[in-house]
Amino acid sequence: MEELRITTRKLTPKMNLACQILASFLLIFVFYIKGEVLETKLVWGALGHDFDLDSAGFQMNAKIDHIRWEKGKTKVAELKTGILKDTHGKYNISTNGFLKIKHLMMNDSDIYKVAIYDKDGKSVLRRNYQLKIQEKVSTPKILWSCGNQSLTCEITSGTDPTLMLYVNQTMIKNLLNMTIVQWNWTSQQEMTVSCTAKNEVSQKREEKIINCSEKGLDIYLIVGICGGGTIFIIFMTLLIFYINKRKKQNSRRNDEELGPRAHRVTTKEKGRKPRQFPGSTPPNPAVSQPPPPPSHRAQAPCHRPPPPSHRVQHHQQKKPPAPSATQVHQQKGPPLPRPRVQPKPPHGATESS
């Protein structure tokens, strides 16, 4: 047992020395890896804007002779002995050693490396930058409805935006990678609402004061009033058109009924016996003219005229001719009396006288 204890005590210092060496190598390796990671810096650029890649902690002096910038494995700009080379029109190196990139595009996202040397060729600075491009966010628009008691905040552009909604300076919504945020409230008191949109390259804010305590015209009420007015105007227009149409039909029907009546009245007037006017010629002069006065001369028996009764009957059997249209239109005033036909005295009375 004593021998074993002595052996253990002798071996322990050797094992401690090996562990110390291994730990030293591990610490050196960890510090080396840690230093390499810190040399890569993440930077953000705005889409469509110029951007400067600056060498933080570096001061340009007269000993600096050579500055070289690379994108990935491609050299994009070089400044050697004060002469600028290989800029490709898009890149430039400033007097402070910054890399200027014109009008950033999405394909400009990459790892950029810078190496700075002095006149003796000694490395002064080596650093890597990881450049990422984002589109700037637009100004938020706040819309609300007092009828529904709802609010909406929305943006139209921006890469990976974050929307934050504040009510009376208290955050109530915080949404990542969203372009719209909605919120409903229950209080009728006045409140101040602000909406903030941001990403790594921009930040925009909008603020509104909402007061729904006063009863005002809501958008739906306005739409309802306009729609009702439109329907009323259309109804009145159709009603007026219908009334005018009925009037035209009634007047046309009356004209059609008056036509046959006028035709019948004209036919009846034509069928009536015409009346004689003063100064007009009687249709039958034989009837209208009085008989000649009796002659005192003795007449022969063979030429005795017929009795007056037979002569009157003979004249009454003859019908007067139909009156002409001119005589019908000239009938005005009361009819004139016809002259009475005086019978001739008998032949015997004449002889006795």
ZAMARGU-4260 file (C-alpha; in steps of 0.2 Angstrom, whole numbers, plus 5000, padded with zeros to 4 digits):
<rodrens>
0) 5000/5000/5000 | 5014/5012/5004 | 5022/5008/4987 | 5006/5012/4978 | 5004/5028/4987
5) 5021/5034/4982 | 5019/5030/4964 | 5003/5040/4963 | 5011/5055/4971 | 5025/5054/4958
10) 5013/5053/4943 | 5002/5067/4948 | 5014/5081/4944 | 5016/5074/4926 | 4998/5074/4923
15) 4995/5091/4929 | 5009/5098/4917 | 5000/5089/4902 | 4983/5097/4906 | 4991/5114/4907
20) 4999/5113/4890 | 4983/5107/4883 | 4973/5121/4891 | 4985/5133/4884 | 4983/5127/4867
25) 4964/5128/4868 | 4965/5146/4875 | 4976/5151/4861 | 4965/5143/4848 | 4949/5151/4856
30) 4956/5168/4856 | 4962/5167/4838 | 4945/5161/4832 | 4937/5175/4843 | 4948/5188/4835
35) 4944/5182/4817 | 4925/5184/4821 | 4926/5201/4828 | 4935/5207/4812 | 4919/5204/4801
40) 4906/5218/4804 | 4888/5218/4798 | 4882/5234/4789 | 4866/5239/4781 | 4863/5249/4765
45) 4847/5257/4758 | 4841/5251/4741 | 4844/5265/4728 | 4855/5276/4739 | 4874/5278/4739
50) 4884/5270/4753 | 4900/5272/4762 | 4910/5257/4769 | 4921/5266/4782 | 4936/5258/4791
55) 4932/5261/4809 | 4947/5266/4820 | 4958/5269/4805 | 4967/5286/4802 | 4974/5290/4785
60) 4992/5297/4786 | 5007/5299/4775 | 5014/5282/4779 | 4999/5273/4770 | 5004/5268/4753
65) 4992/5255/4747 | 4973/5252/4750 | 4964/5237/4742 | 4945/5234/4742 | 4938/5217/4737
70) 4920/5211/4735 | 4920/5192/4738 | 4936/5187/4729 | 4935/5201/4716 | 4945/5217/4717
75) 4933/5232/4715 | 4944/5247/4720 | 4963/5250/4723 | 4972/5266/4729 | 4991/5264/4727
80) 5004/5279/4729 | 4989/5291/4728 | 4983/5284/4711 | 4965/5276/4710 | 4964/5260/4700
85) 4950/5248/4695 | 4935/5257/4701 | 4923/5250/4687 | 4913/5267/4688 | 4902/5261/4703
90) 4916/5261/4717 | 4927/5275/4723 | 4940/5276/4738 | 4939/5292/4748 | 4954/5302/4755
95) 4950/5293/4772 | 4951/5276/4764 | 4932/5273/4764 | 4924/5263/4750 | 4910/5273/4741
100) 4897/5262/4732 | 4885/5272/4720 | 4866/5268/4719 | 4865/5252/4729 | 4856/5237/4721
105) 4851/5220/4729 | 4865/5211/4721 | 4877/5222/4730 | 4875/5212/4745 | 4891/5203/4749
110) 4906/5202/4760 | 4918/5216/4757 | 4937/5215/4762 | 4949/5229/4765 | 4968/5228/4766
115) 4979/5243/4771 | 4998/5243/4769 | 5011/5256/4773 | 5026/5261/4763 | 5037/5247/4770
120) 5024/5234/4764 | 5018/5230/4782 | 5000/5226/4785 | 4991/5241/4794 | 4973/5235/4794
125) 4963/5220/4787 | 4945/5219/4790 | 4929/5211/4783 | 4912/5219/4781 | 4895/5210/4777
130) 4884/5222/4768 | 4865/5219/4767 | 4853/5229/4757 | 4835/5234/4762 | 4822/5245/4755
135) 4817/5260/4766 | 4799/5259/4774 | 4786/5271/4768 | 4776/5283/4779 | 4762/5274/4789
140) 4744/5278/4785 | 4732/5278/4799 | 4713/5275/4795 | 4699/5272/4807 | 4680/5271/4808
145) 4670/5277/4823 | 4655/5266/4818 | 4665/5250/4819 | 4677/5257/4832 | 4692/5250/4822
150) 4709/5256/4817 | 4721/5251/4804 | 4740/5256/4801 | 4747/5251/4785 | 4763/5254/4775
155) 4766/5251/4756 | 4784/5247/4755 | 4799/5242/4765 | 4810/5226/4768 | 4807/5216/4784
160) 4797/5230/4792 | 4792/5231/4810 | 4776/5240/4815 | 4773/5247/4832 | 4756/5255/4837
165) 4755/5267/4852 | 4739/5273/4860 | 4742/5288/4872 | 4761/5284/4871 | 4758/5266/4877
170) 4763/5252/4865 | 4749/5240/4861 | 4755/5231/4846 | 4773/5226/4840 | 4773/5216/4824
175) 4788/5209/4814 | 4788/5207/4795 | 4770/5214/4793 | 4764/5228/4783 | 4747/5231/4791
180) 4741/5231/4810 | 4723/5232/4815 | 4716/5237/4832 | 4698/5239/4840 | 4694/5250/4854
185) 4679/5251/4866 | 4681/5268/4874 | 4673/5284/4867 | 4686/5296/4874 | 4698/5306/4864
190) 4715/5297/4861 | 4731/5300/4852 | 4737/5286/4841 | 4754/5284/4833 | 4761/5271/4821
195) 4779/5268/4819 | 4787/5258/4805 | 4805/5254/4804 | 4819/5242/4798 | 4838/5242/4798
200) 4840/5257/4786 | 4824/5268/4790 | 4811/5273/4802 | 4795/5283/4799 | 4781/5288/4811
205) 4763/5295/4809 | 4752/5302/4823 | 4733/5305/4823 | 4721/5312/4836 | 4704/5302/4836
210) 4689/5308/4844 | 4673/5298/4842 | 4663/5305/4857 | 4654/5318/4846 | 4641/5310/4835
215) 4646/5314/4817 | 4641/5307/4800 | 4649/5290/4798 | 4655/5284/4781 | 4641/5271/4780
220) 4628/5284/4784 | 4634/5296/4771 | 4634/5281/4758 | 4616/5277/4763 | 4610/5295/4761
225) 4618/5296/4744 | 4611/5279/4739 | 4593/5284/4745 | 4594/5300/4736 | 4599/5292/4720
230) 4585/5279/4721 | 4572/5293/4725 | 4577/5303/4710 | 4576/5288/4698 | 4559/5284/4705
235) 4552/5302/4702 | 4559/5302/4685 | 4550/5286/4681 | 4534/5292/4688 | 4534/5308/4678
240) 4538/5298/4662 | 4524/5286/4666 | 4511/5301/4669 | 4516/5309/4653 | 4514/5293/4643
245) 4497/5290/4650 | 4492/5308/4645 | 4497/5305/4628 | 4488/5288/4627 | 4472/5296/4633
250) 4473/5311/4621 | 4476/5298/4607 | 4461/5288/4612 | 4449/5303/4613 | 4455/5308/4596
255) 4451/5291/4589 | 4433/5291/4597 | 4429/5309/4591 | 4434/5304/4573 | 4419/5291/4570
260) 4407/5303/4579 | 4411/5318/4567 | 4409/5306/4553 | 4392/5301/4558 | 4386/5319/4561
265) 4392/5324/4544 | 4383/5309/4536 | 4367/5314/4545 | 4368/5332/4540 | 4370/5327/4522
270) 4354/5316/4523 | 4343/5330/4530 | 4332/5341/4518 | 4341/5357/4513 | 4333/5373/4519
275) 4330/5388/4507 | 4338/5404/4510 | 4331/5422/4506 | 4334/5426/4488 | 4338/5408/4483
280) 4330/5400/4468 | 4317/5387/4472 | 4321/5370/4466 | 4304/5368/4456 | 4299/5384/4448
285) 4283/5375/4442 | 4277/5373/4460 | 4283/5389/4467 | 4277/5401/4454 | 4258/5406/4456
290) 4246/5401/4443 | 4242/5414/4430 | 4227/5425/4433 | 4211/5418/4424 | 4208/5426/4407
295) 4191/5434/4403 | 4192/5427/4385 | 4181/5413/4380 | 4191/5397/4378 | 4186/5383/4367
300) 4179/5368/4376 | 4192/5357/4369 | 4206/5366/4377 | 4198/5366/4395 | 4212/5365/4408
305) 4211/5351/4420 | 4204/5354/4438 | 4215/5362/4450 | 4215/5347/4462 | 4223/5336/4448
310) 4236/5350/4444 | 4241/5351/4462 | 4243/5333/4464 | 4253/5332/4449 | 4265/5345/4456
315) 4266/5337/4473 | 4271/5320/4466 | 4287/5328/4458 | 4301/5327/4471 | 4314/5342/4472
320) 4331/5338/4466 | 4345/5335/4479 | 4352/5351/4486 | 4370/5354/4481 | 4385/5356/4493
325) 4385/5375/4491 | 4367/5376/4495 | 4369/5366/4511 | 4383/5377/4517 | 4373/5393/4513
330) 4358/5388/4524 | 4357/5401/4538 | 4343/5407/4548 | 4325/5401/4549 | 4316/5393/4533
335) 4305/5405/4523 | 4287/5400/4520 | 4282/5393/4503 | 4269/5403/4493 | 4252/5395/4494
340) 4245/5388/4477 | 4228/5396/4474 | 4216/5385/4465 | 4209/5392/4449 | 4190/5394/4449
345) 4179/5382/4439 | 4176/5385/4421 | 4157/5387/4424 | 4160/5402/4436 | 4171/5411/4423
350) 4157/5409/4409 | 4144/5415/4421 | 4153/5431/4425
</rodrens>
